[in-house]
């Protein structure tokens, strides 16, 4: 008696599950590789983003340092409003200005600053020493001594008169500061309302 042929469609299920297990394992491996590759890509992009973000900050800092280093100094013309200023000399340590009969005595010491002022505007402009400021260490501010300035400029009082367009005058600003003080900068204004311009004294 011939044995009956087995119907392949009636094969027990346990003999047909292994292909699905293999396919599942391959799929898991492929997905794992994809996630790993994507993670590395994300990490690289994050690093590039951080580098791009930090680069402008470094460049900005460098520009700020260059700007600070370029503060004008002695004998370098600077402008504020209608005036062009040139600070020629700074001398500290004087205890009095003027003569023995007509003069002024310092509370501490006088710092004498020689300044050339030129009117670069189109109208007459008055220069006032009271609008000028000097600074020492830690930005301590000092005002000009106008009374002492009269004696220090006895031979050149035109500094405190009107200056016509195109004309220039030279005079001395006087600051009464504590003994031993070293002035680091001068802030010059064409008027008490102007923004001012800084000149390094050291």
Residue pairs with C-beta under 8 A, 6 or more apart in sequence:
71 185
71 198
71 199
71 200
72 78
72 197
72 198
72 199
72 200
73 87
73 199
73 200
73 201
74 87
74 88
74 89
74 90
74 199
74 200
74 201
75 86
75 87
75 88
76 86
76 87
76 199
77 84
77 85
77 86
78 84
78 85
78 86
78 188
78 197
78 198
78 199
79 85
79 120
79 197
80 188
80 189
80 190
80 194
80 195
80 196
80 197
81 121
81 125
81 189
81 190
81 191
81 194
82 119
82 120
82 121
82 123
82 125
82 190
83 117
83 118
83 119
83 120
83 121
83 125
83 127
83 163
83 188
83 190
84 117
84 118
84 120
84 168
85 115
85 116
85 117
85 118
85 188
85 197
85 199
86 115
86 116
86 118
87 113
87 114
87 115
87 186
87 188
87 199
87 201
88 114
88 115
88 116
88 170
89 112
89 113
89 114
90 111
90 112
90 113
90 114
90 183
90 201
91 111
91 112
91 113
92 109
92 110
92 111
92 112
92 177
92 181
92 182
92 183
93 109
93 110
94 106
94 109
94 110
94 111
94 112
95 105
95 106
95 109
95 110
96 103
96 104
96 105
96 106
96 110
97 103
97 104
97 110
97 112
97 148
97 151
97 152
97 174
98 104
98 148
98 151
98 152
98 154
99 151
102 151
102 154
103 151
104 145
104 147
104 148
104 151
106 148
106 176
107 176
108 176
108 177
108 178
108 179
108 181
109 176
109 177
109 178
109 179
109 180
109 181
110 145
110 148
110 152
110 174
110 175
110 176
110 177
111 134
111 174
111 175
111 177
111 181
111 183
112 152
112 172
112 173
112 174
113 134
113 172
113 173
113 174
113 175
113 183
113 186
113 201
114 170
114 171
114 172
115 170
115 171
115 172
115 173
115 188
116 168
116 169
116 170
117 127
117 159
117 163
117 168
117 169
117 170
117 171
118 163
118 166
118 167
118 168
119 125
119 163
119 164
119 165
119 166
119 167
119 168
120 165
121 165
122 165
123 165
124 162
124 163
124 164
124 165
125 162
125 163
125 190
125 191
126 161
126 162
126 163
127 159
127 160
127 163
127 169
127 190
128 160
128 191
128 192
129 144
129 146
129 149
129 159
129 160
129 173
129 174
130 143
130 144
130 146
130 192
131 189
131 190
131 191
131 192
131 194
132 144
132 173
132 186
132 187
132 188
132 189
133 141
133 142
133 143
133 144
133 186
133 187
133 189
133 196
134 141
134 142
134 144
134 173
134 175
134 177
134 183
134 185
134 186
134 187
134 201
135 141
135 142
135 183
135 184
135 185
135 186
135 187
136 142
136 177
136 181
136 182
136 183
136 184
137 181
137 182
137 184
142 175
142 176
142 177
142 183
143 175
144 173
144 174
144 175
145 174
145 175
145 176
148 174
148 176
149 160
149 171
149 172
149 173
149 174
150 157
152 172
152 174
153 159
153 160
153 171
153 172
156 169
156 170
156 171
156 172
158 169
158 171
159 169
159 170
159 171
159 172
160 171
161 169
163 169
173 186
175 183
177 183
182 202
183 201
183 202
184 200
184 201
184 202
185 198
185 199
185 200
185 201
186 198
186 199
186 201
187 196
187 197
187 198
187 199
188 196
188 197
188 199
189 195
189 196
189 197
